[in-house]
Amino acid sequence: MAWRDVMCGDLRADDAGRRITLAGWADTRRDHGGLVFVDLRDHTGKVQLVINPEHSAGAAETAHEIRNEFVLQATGEVVARAPELVNPNLPTGQIEVQVDELRVLSRSTPLPFQLDEENVEETIRLRYRWLDMRTDRMQRNLRLNHTAISAIRNVMDERGFVDVWTPSMTRGTPEGARDFLTPVRLQPGKFFALAQSPQLFKQLCMVGGIDRYYQIATCWRDEDLRADRQFEFRQLDLEMAFVEREDVLDVMEAAVVGAFEAVGKTAPARPFPRISYDEAMSKYGSDKPDLRFGMEIEDATEVTRGSQFGVFAAADVVRFIAAPRAFSRAELGRLEEVAREWGAKGLAYLVNDGGEVRSPIAKFLSEQELAALTPQPGHTALFAAADESTVSRVLGGLRLHIARELDLMETGEEIFHWVVDFPLFERDEDSGGWTFMHHAFTAAVAGDEEKIESDPGAVLGQHYDLIWNGWELGSGSLRIHDAEVQQSVFRAMGIPEEEQRSKFGYLLDALAMGAPPHGGFAMGIDRFIARMAGEPDIRQVIAFPKVASGADPLTGGPTPMPESVLKELGIRSIVDAPSA
Ligand code: ASP
């Protein structure tokens, strides 16, 4: 006999009269003295079982011992409920199953939490993830994850991409994070790094003639865990030969739209808007601007040249945002603190309170300045005056803070857009030298190669980022496919020849043996799915995630290792960890 011949959530009114067998979990049990009602649940939904001692004494006896989350098998007849007993909240609410055979397939100890309990502490949910997984929320999320990834795989397949597996254990793959290391017993004292991404392997695939590579790749980065960060995470990782930027963006847009359609959500319109890095920084003060609301940064440098207000007159740039609220003194005090956190020395403002201007600086401003800078009634102009990058940071930070406070973000719109034309290099705050903005393998725009070593700060990179509602979903670039150019980038970053050879010799060799022009992208799958599922963090869409401390509440990892194991690996611990 089969364990089941129909799923719990599939029964409807026109099944009445059928004799069926179901298997699933006891969601709830209500014992009415004689009659026992059990809601039986599987991943498709719930159905009500009725166990009547007059109908089946054996089943009734079994029913009395049932507790929540026992696994049951029930056979009986589907019967229509009387009109007054129909449950309109349940898709199966028009019927119930009159049980004549009932078997307990598996019991459950008392539960650490009830499945319908709210606000269960997350470590408890993760410790008993198999229970948590039975909730609607986790069922929905893990299935949505599957549906979206299948759709993405279809898009890749249709476009001729080849899924190539790349190693997890490798030499460091520089993405700017710390590596996780793996000792190698056969090579005592030596370590593999776990791949931070398949970046160099996918480039080698292009040199190897694969032409279109993709992978739902697991990546490892030793960074502090956050809402959108785990030690290990997945990327839709792809690389294409003989392409321009637009070809890569086109595939990524198709993948995003394919996933949206597959999960039944309205897909964002294509092509996704593109804005340059410069525009993003100057208008929104961020390289991943949230475009769901306006409050764009406006320039006041010209108008305030020669201002009587010394702070404005002396600053490199003066810019402002006009927030849609006439803020009170107390609110402005709090905003000034936010501005200081972002690096401002103070916060100048002009409040237009129904036509009347409130501002300590108004008396220093000329009529012309006031005419240009006073916001509409009911608005406040907030100013930053400093060097350009400080001004962007401060106003970008204020813009997001105010949007959150005034509830301007959740417009219901899903805005995907690209940020393009990033600088190739930025200053490394620690060393003061140049470092990459994306990674060391991104190509400069045509014509800028000559400046790589002579004027690194002026070189534009062929780097692009995908942003969803102010969240960075991923990055990509057209790559360097010439060993000489690659070496000039290494030199600009101050990497000596010897280190170039020892770390990246294999890449330089490959680039010197017929490397096609190529480019690619990687999108954080967990972030993407979490957003789609409307979840606040990626742990909710990952089956077995870790918590912020880096521990896994389920298995209890990480654990110390016995001396003997470490010794075999050629390792001695210098930390007094509790012994294994
Ligand atoms: N390897 C990059 C990353 O993981 C993405 C890319 O350039 O394709 O962010």
Residues whose N, C-alpha, C, O or C-beta is under 5 A from the ligand:
A	BS01	LIG	Q196 S197 Q199 L238 S475 G476 S477 G520 F521 A522
